[in-house]
């Protein structure tokens, strides 16, 4: 019998009771399996390599470069010179940066809870009342339209709505004899107005996520609880919300990250004004880098923003995983 080194099944002939019988040996294990695994591993690496290279070049390396430049005096026109922690010391003495940090925190505290609660309530309503109706799909589509609208489009539309002279909102309030407000021109209402637009734009995205999660909850849980006399409110708080905890974690995490990165709406609708009322951390970084050409100082602010987001997400993770083994 000849030996096949390829690991394929071996065939040989045998004479049994004057009959010619074709027999198959047991396939060799190890060689073929190992070769296939190596081939699949190489193919997998080749598939992810382009994305991995882009991730390293445009994400990982810039992070380390930003950390390095944050400790330098760098303005693009000359070589960076090490300056220690001077950029970080300047941040907290810079009234513009302090105002941007305060505004961003207010923006996060307003938008994240409201868009989370509203998207959950809308998703629960659509899932319980309109999941089997054609109007339910239509409403989900309508509420998702703001998500696909560009920031430029959204900002332009809402500037018309918030216009102090003949805006739609002031016109509507005029029917109830409520005095017109300068929504984007007042330090008291400008930031809240931007928060309203952000919530309007994000609720549809998180609604779809919550809706998918609610539809994935077994109906048996609701039927069993109904038999035991549970009210719809009790079902929502005792079944729906606990089962949606992982999705809520995702929604809150995305909401925090997006809120700390807010730039476009503030830049388009108010330009950071009036005064410093709507300037954000990312806008402060943008101004330092591309208007003042203080790249080292801008990198220090970017590193600070990264650390803030990381710390908040670590704390959030501890809160959501409290009591879990």
C-alpha positions in Angstrom: 0.0 0.0 0.0 1.4 3.4 -1.0 1.5 6.2 1.5 -0.1 9.6 0.6 1.6 12.5 2.3 -1.2 14.9 1.5 -3.4 13.7 4.3 -6.2 12.6 1.8 -8.0 9.2 2.3 -6.0 6.3 1.0 -7.4 3.6 -1.3 -6.1 0.0 -1.9 -7.4 -3.2 -3.4 -7.8 -6.5 -1.5 -8.7 -10.0 -2.7 -11.3 -11.6 -0.4 -13.0 -14.9 -1.2 -11.8 -14.6 -4.8 -13.4 -11.2 -5.1 -11.7 -7.9 -5.7 -12.7 -5.5 -2.9 -11.9 -1.7 -2.9 -11.2 -0.5 0.6 -10.7 3.1 2.0 -8.4 3.8 4.9 -9.2 6.2 7.7 -8.3 9.8 6.6 -5.1 11.1 8.1 -6.0 13.7 10.8 -3.9 16.7 11.5 -2.2 17.6 8.2 -5.2 18.7 6.2 -6.9 20.3 9.2 -3.8 22.2 10.1 -3.2 23.4 6.5 -6.9 24.5 6.2 -6.7 26.4 9.4 -3.5 28.2 8.3 -5.0 29.0 5.0 -8.1 30.4 6.6 -6.0 32.4 9.1 -4.0 34.0 6.3 -7.2 34.8 4.3 -8.7 36.4 7.4 -5.6 38.5 8.0 -5.6 39.7 4.4 -9.3 40.6 4.6 -8.9 42.8 7.7 -5.4 44.1 6.9 -6.6 47.2 4.8 -9.0 48.3 7.5 -6.4 47.6 10.2 -3.8 49.7 8.4 -6.3 52.6 8.1 -7.2 52.3 11.7 -3.6 52.4 12.8 -2.6 55.3 10.4 -5.6 57.5 11.0 -6.7 56.7 14.6 -4.0 55.0 16.7 -0.9 56.9 15.5 -2.7 60.3 15.7 -3.6 59.7 19.3 0.0 59.1 20.3 1.1 62.1 18.2 -1.5 64.3 19.9 -0.2 63.2 23.3 3.3 64.1 22.3 2.4 67.4 20.8 0.4 68.3 23.9 3.7 68.6 25.7 5.2 70.9 23.1 5.0 74.5 21.9 4.0 73.8 18.3 2.4 76.2 15.8 3.0 74.3 12.4 5.5 77.0 11.2 8.3 75.8 13.4 9.5 72.5 14.8 7.8 71.5 18.1 9.7 72.4 21.3 9.0 70.5 24.5 7.2 72.7 27.0 6.2 70.3 29.7 2.8 70.7 31.2 2.5 74.4 30.3 -0.4 73.7 27.8 -2.4 71.9 30.4 -1.8 74.7 32.9 -3.0 77.3 30.3 -6.2 75.4 29.8 -7.7 76.0 33.2 -6.6 79.7 33.0 -8.2 80.2 29.6 -11.7 81.6 30.1 -12.7 80.4 26.6 -11.8 76.8 27.4 -13.5 76.9 30.8 -16.7 78.3 29.2 -16.5 75.5 26.5 -16.1 72.8 29.2 -19.1 74.2 31.2 -21.3 74.4 28.1 -20.4 70.9 27.0 -21.2 69.4 30.4 -24.6 71.2 30.4 -25.2 69.9 26.8 -24.4 66.4 27.9 -26.5 66.5 31.0 -29.5 67.8 29.0 -29.3 65.8 25.8 -28.3 62.3 27.0 -31.0 61.7 29.6 -33.8 63.3 27.5 -33.0 61.6 24.2 -32.6 58.2 26.1 -35.9 58.6 27.9 -37.8 59.9 24.8 -36.5 57.2 22.5 -37.4 54.5 25.0 -40.9 55.8 25.5 -41.6 56.2 21.8 -40.2 52.7 21.1 -42.3 51.2 23.8 -45.4 52.9 22.4 -44.7 51.8 18.9 -44.0 48.2 20.0 -47.1 47.9 22.1 -49.7 49.9 20.2 -48.6 50.0 16.6 -46.3 47.1 15.9 -49.0 45.3 13.8 -50.3 48.4 12.1 -49.0 49.9 8.9 -49.0 53.3 10.5 -46.3 52.0 13.0 -43.8 51.4 10.2 -44.6 54.8 8.7 -44.1 56.5 12.1 -40.8 54.8 12.6 -39.7 56.0 9.2 -40.8 59.5 9.8 -39.0 59.7 13.1 -35.8 58.4 11.5 -35.7 61.2 8.9 -33.9 63.6 11.2 -31.1 61.0 11.7 -30.3 60.9 8.0 -30.6 64.7 7.5 -27.2 66.3 7.4 -26.2 68.7 10.2 -26.2 71.6 7.6 -29.8 70.8 6.7 -30.9 70.4 10.3 -29.1 73.6 11.4 -30.5 75.7 8.5 -34.1 74.5 9.1 -34.0 75.1 12.9 -32.4 78.5 12.4 -35.5 79.4 10.4 -37.7 78.0 13.1 -35.9 79.8 15.9 -35.7 83.1 14.0 -36.4 86.0 16.4 -38.3 88.1 13.9 -40.6 85.8 11.9 -39.6 82.3 13.0 -42.2 79.6 13.1 -41.8 79.0 16.8 -42.3 82.7 17.7 -45.2 82.9 15.3 -46.8 79.9 17.0 -46.3 81.4 20.4 -47.8 84.6 19.3 -51.2 82.9 18.9 -51.1 82.4 22.7 -49.9 86.0 23.3 -46.5 84.8 24.5 -43.8 87.3 23.8 -41.3 86.5 21.1 -37.9 85.2 22.2 -34.5 85.6 20.6 -33.8 81.9 20.8 -30.3 81.9 19.3 -29.3 85.4 20.3 -29.9 85.2 24.0 -27.3 83.6 26.4 -30.2 82.1 28.4 -31.8 80.2 25.5 -29.1 79.6 22.8 -27.6 76.5 24.3 -31.0 75.0 25.2 -32.1 75.6 21.6 -29.1 73.6 20.3 -29.9 70.9 22.8 -33.5 70.7 21.4 -32.2 70.3 17.9 -29.7 67.5 19.0 -32.4 65.6 20.8 -34.7 65.9 17.8 -32.0 64.6 15.5 -30.9 61.7 17.7 -34.1 60.3 19.1 -35.0 58.5 15.9 -31.7 56.6 15.9 -32.0 55.4 19.4 -35.7 54.7 19.0 -34.9 52.1 16.3 -32.3 50.4 18.6 -34.8 50.3 21.5 -37.6 49.1 19.2 -35.5 46.1 18.0 -34.7 45.3 21.6 -38.3 45.4 22.7 -39.4 43.2 19.9 -36.8 40.7 20.9 -38.3 40.2 24.4 -40.3 37.1 24.7 -44.1 37.7 24.7 -44.5 34.9 27.2 -43.1 37.2 29.9 -45.8 39.7 29.3 -48.5 37.1 29.0 -47.5 35.5 32.3 -47.3 38.7 34.1 -50.7 39.7 32.8 -52.2 36.5 34.1 -50.7 37.4 37.5 -52.4 40.8 37.4 -49.5 43.1 36.3 -50.5 46.4 34.9 -48.9 47.8 31.7 -46.8 50.2 33.9 -45.6 47.3 36.0 -44.7 45.3 32.9 -42.7 48.2 31.6 -40.7 48.8 34.8 -40.3 45.2 35.8 -39.9 43.5 32.4 -39.1 45.9 29.6 -36.6 48.1 31.3 -34.5 45.3 33.0 -34.4 43.3 29.7 -33.3 46.4 27.9 -30.4 47.2 30.2 -27.6 46.2 27.7 -29.3 48.3 25.1 -29.6 51.2 27.5 -25.9 50.9 28.2 -25.2 51.2 24.5 -27.6 54.1 24.0 -26.1 56.1 27.0 -22.5 55.3 25.9 -23.1 56.5 22.3 -25.0 59.5 23.6 -22.2 60.6 25.9 -19.5 60.2 23.2 -21.6 62.1 20.6 -22.5 64.8 23.0 -18.9 65.5 24.0 -18.0 65.6 20.3 -20.7 68.2 19.4 -19.4 70.8 17.0 -21.5 71.1 13.9 -24.8 72.3 15.3 -23.2 74.9 17.5 -20.9 76.1 14.8 -23.7 76.3 12.2 -26.5 77.8 14.3 -24.7 80.2 16.6 -20.9 80.1 15.8 -20.4 79.6 19.5 -22.2 82.8 20.4 -23.7 84.9 21.7 -20.4 85.6 23.5 -19.3 82.2 24.8 -22.8 80.9 25.5 -22.6 77.9 23.0 -18.9 77.3 22.5 -18.0 73.6 23.0 -14.9 71.7 23.7 -14.5 70.6 20.1 -15.0 74.2 19.0 -12.4 75.3 21.4 -10.0 72.7 19.9 -10.9 73.8 16.4 -10.3 77.5 17.1 -6.9 76.8 18.8 -5.7 74.5 16.0 -7.0 76.1 12.8 -7.6 79.8 13.7 -4.8 80.4 16.2 -2.5 77.7 14.9 -1.6 76.7 18.5 -1.4 73.0 17.6 0.3 72.0 20.9 -2.4 73.7 22.9 -5.1 72.2 20.8 -3.7 68.7 21.2 -3.7 69.2 25.0 -7.4 70.1 24.9 -8.0 67.0 22.7 -6.2 64.7 25.2 -8.1 66.3 28.0 -11.4 65.6 26.2 -10.3 62.0 25.5 -9.5 61.4 29.2 -12.8 62.9 30.3 -14.8 60.6 28.0 -12.8 57.6 29.1 -13.3 58.3 32.8 -17.0 58.9 32.4 -17.5 55.7 30.4 -15.5 53.7 33.1 -17.9 55.1 35.7 -20.9 54.4 33.6 -19.7 50.8 33.2 -19.4 50.4 36.9 -22.9 51.8 37.4 -24.5 49.5 34.8 -22.7 46.4 36.0 -23.4 47.1 39.7 -24.7 43.9 41.3 -23.7 41.6 38.5 -21.3 38.7 39.0 
